[in-house]
Amino acid sequence: MKPVVVYDREGCHLCEDLLEDLYRLAAEHGFRVIERDVDRDPAWRERFGHRVPVVEVDDEVVCEFFLDPATLLARLGTPD
């Protein structure tokens, strides 16, 4: 299954909430989560700025700020 990439930032409460929900969903459906702190890479920081968290699959944005489980699972081809 394709990995799910999350662009986040330390100290971001929206990021923490989204990641908690995402890891729970990953445990249920068997996908891998890759976290990328936007402040660790200038290109990520420029691309996303304060627009975090952002969830991507295959370099395509699936959702921003809040997890959309139905859209993510559909993108992964996983039944909800």
C-alpha positions as CSV (number, residue, x, y, z in Angstrom):
1,M,0.0,0.0,0.0
2,K,1.2,3.5,-0.7
3,P,2.6,5.5,2.2
4,V,0.7,8.6,3.4
5,V,2.9,11.7,3.9
6,V,2.0,14.3,6.4
7,Y,3.7,17.7,6.4
8,D,3.5,19.1,9.9
9,R,5.3,21.3,12.4
10,E,6.3,21.0,16.0
11,G,3.9,22.7,18.4
12,C,1.0,22.7,15.9
13,H,-2.2,21.5,17.7
14,L,-4.0,20.8,14.4
15,C,-1.0,18.6,13.4
16,E,-1.1,16.7,16.6
17,D,-4.8,16.1,16.3
18,L,-4.6,15.0,12.7
19,L,-1.7,12.7,13.4
20,E,-3.5,11.0,16.3
21,D,-6.5,10.3,14.1
22,L,-4.3,9.3,11.1
23,Y,-2.2,6.8,13.1
24,R,-5.4,5.2,14.4
25,L,-6.7,4.9,10.9
26,A,-3.4,3.5,9.7
27,A,-3.5,0.8,12.4
28,E,-7.0,-0.2,11.2
29,H,-6.2,-0.2,7.5
30,G,-2.5,-1.1,7.3
31,F,-0.9,1.9,5.6
32,R,2.4,3.6,6.6
33,V,2.6,7.2,7.7
34,I,5.6,9.4,7.0
35,E,5.9,12.6,8.9
36,R,7.8,15.6,7.5
37,D,8.4,18.6,9.6
38,V,8.2,21.6,7.2
39,D,10.7,23.5,9.3
40,R,13.4,21.0,8.6
41,D,13.5,21.6,4.9
42,P,13.5,25.1,3.2
43,A,11.7,23.7,0.2
44,W,8.9,22.3,2.3
45,R,8.7,25.5,4.4
46,E,8.4,27.5,1.2
47,R,5.8,25.2,-0.3
48,F,3.5,24.9,2.7
49,G,4.3,27.9,4.9
50,H,1.7,28.0,7.6
51,R,-0.6,25.7,5.7
52,V,-0.1,22.6,7.8
53,P,-0.9,19.9,8.4
54,V,-1.1,18.6,4.8
55,V,-1.7,15.0,3.9
56,E,-0.5,13.7,0.6
57,V,-0.5,10.4,-1.3
58,D,1.7,10.1,-4.4
59,D,2.6,13.8,-4.1
60,E,-1.1,14.7,-4.4
61,V,-2.8,16.7,-1.6
62,V,-5.6,14.7,-0.1
63,C,-6.6,17.0,2.8
64,E,-5.3,20.0,4.7
65,F,-5.8,21.1,8.3
66,F,-8.2,18.3,9.2
67,L,-8.2,14.6,8.3
68,D,-10.8,13.5,5.8
69,P,-10.8,9.7,6.3
70,A,-13.3,8.9,3.5
71,T,-11.3,10.8,0.9
72,L,-8.0,9.4,2.1
73,L,-9.2,5.8,2.1
74,A,-10.7,6.3,-1.3
75,R,-7.4,7.7,-2.6
76,L,-5.6,4.6,-1.1
77,G,-8.2,2.3,-2.6
78,T,-9.1,1.0,0.8
79,P,-12.7,0.4,1.8
80,D,-13.9,2.4,4.8
